[in-house]
């Protein structure tokens, strides 16, 4: 299960503290919140540990309570996870493409 904290102001690095199955806590940077299918998901990058060194990204379902508090849920279904992982990969590919081709070059197209 995931606890969420510090999903705050735009322009600042947003972080989430995950509580893992063994009750250890792991601080993660929020990479993005994105849509796949008809749901929103969140991509997290651990700030410390082996997964951080390997660039491992954690994907969770993302929603908000009526009060606007973020809620993270595990993705239990393998098919759903594949859809989400593919959507995240496509998002990364489009961002890398945008970085490779500067805004000036896009305006010339």
Secondary structure, DSSP 8 states (H G I E B T S, - for coil): -B-------TTS--EEEEE-TTS-EEEEEEEEEEEETTEEEEEEEESSSHHHHHT-EEEEEEEE-TTS-EEEE----HHHHHHHHHHHHHHHHHHHHHHHS-HHHHHH-
